[in-house]
Amino acid sequence: MMNKVSPFHASTGRTVDEITQSRRLRRMRKADWSRRLVQENQLTVNDLIWPIFLCEGTNRREDIAAMPGVQRFSVDMAAREAERAAKLGIPAIATFANIDPALRDETGSGILDADNLINRATRAIKDAVPEIGMITDVALDPFTSHGHDGILRDGIIVNDETVAQITRGAVLQAAAGADIIAPSDMMDGRIGAIREALDQNGFQDVAIMAYATKFASAFYGPYREAIGTSGRLKGDKKTYYIDPANTDEAIREAEQDLAEGADSLMVKPGLPYLDIIHRLKQTFSVPTFAYQVSGEYTMIKAAGANGWIDEERVMMETLLAFKRAGCDGILTYFAPLVAERLKAGL
């Protein structure tokens, strides 16, 4: 009788066990229980931050054409959606406003209105769901007529005037009930200025999540439609956002923000910058977040709608990639759907 041999025997003279020295890495992948036992990273509902868009009105929802499945909510509906998020276990919501064009101007002065759309929504959500975290952005772009994140004078974004204005806006947002101020404007010195102002006004417990590494990316297009700045932007944002080609610059930005008092860091966009996430986490060992931005979301939705990918599997895989890179949490428009899947054990 002929002995049964490994297929490798005839061509190499060695069996698989000889080649691997009996180290067969598939052993722990052979069954569901063993795969679960050795899983290195896990996505949970505690990793989710849900960005929502705000609009004026009452009992109002507006579909956003460029972001299928995403809507703008009036303040009362935003509070209702926050209740839904809390029931799903989502820890925090981040708000972004589509401001009435009549209320926008060259300097974005609407951010200094204690009763602006963002602050009204914060108060309403906190009244309805006190336990949910509220994250607010003090960038000026929703309030400016030109779509920039800062005050524009003679074609130049003026850094120090912008910092002074967003600092005042941050204090108003804290007074409205924001738990975390997340300045996304990328102006020099804004983290330190905001920290000092918050402390001086009795808001020592309000944290700062720095958009420390916000890149001059092409992935923001649908978001700009969502907040009504699409077509308004004069020029580009390359004088204050980071060049997508740079990593060392991103590290310097994060280091500076931490030195000025940031409590956590954010990388934006997310998936194209996993290397930045990993490097920040390895370098600083502080809470690190990623924003899965509108362009990332819309690409998944469009490919899924065309049947080119399994939308929900890709959704979950991309979020797990953020965890693998080192994220402590992810801002994602998929948050409610992901929370529902996780709750169902899917």
VENMO-V532307 format. One record per backbone hydrogen bond with DSSP energy under -1.0 kcal/mol. NH is the residue of the N-H (numbers start at 1). CO is the residue of the C=O. Records with the same first field share a line. If there is no record, write none. Layout:
NH=CO / CO
This chain:
9=6
12=8
13=9
19=15
20=16
22=17
23=20
24=22
27=24
29=26
35=31
36=32
37=33
38=34
47=44
48=45
49=330
50=92
52=94
54=96
55=73
62=72
64=70
67=64
70=67
72=62
73=53
74=60
78=74
79=75
80=76
81=77
82=78
83=79
84=80
85=81
86=82
87=83
88=84
89=86
90=85
93=133
94=50
95=135
96=52
98=54
103=100
104=101
105=143
111=108
112=109
113=110
116=113
120=116
121=117
122=118
123=119
124=120
125=121
126=122
127=123
128=124
129=125
132=129
133=91
135=93
136=180
140=149
143=140
144=140
145=105
153=156
156=153
158=151
162=158
163=159
164=160
165=161
166=162
167=163
168=164
169=165
170=166
171=167
172=168
173=169
174=170
175=171
176=172
177=174
178=173
179=134
180=134
181=207
182=136
190=187
193=189
194=190
195=191
196=192
197=193
198=194
199=195
200=196
201=197
202=199
203=198
206=203
207=179
209=181
210=264
211=183
212=210
213=266
215=268
216=242
217=215
224=220
225=221
226=222
227=223
229=224
230=224
232=229
233=229
234=146
240=237
241=237
242=214
246=243
251=247
252=248
253=249
254=250
255=251
256=252
257=253
258=254
259=255
260=256
262=257
263=208
264=208
265=287
266=210
267=289
268=213
273=270
274=271
277=273
278=274
279=275
280=276
281=277
282=278
283=279
284=280
285=281
289=265
290=329
291=267
292=331
293=291
295=219
297=293
298=294
299=295
300=296
301=297
302=298
303=299
304=300
305=301
306=302
307=304
308=303
311=309
314=310
315=311
316=312
317=313
318=314
319=315
320=316
321=317
322=318
323=319
324=320
325=321
327=322
328=288
330=47
331=290
332=49
335=332
338=334
339=335
340=336
341=337
342=338
343=339
344=340
346=341
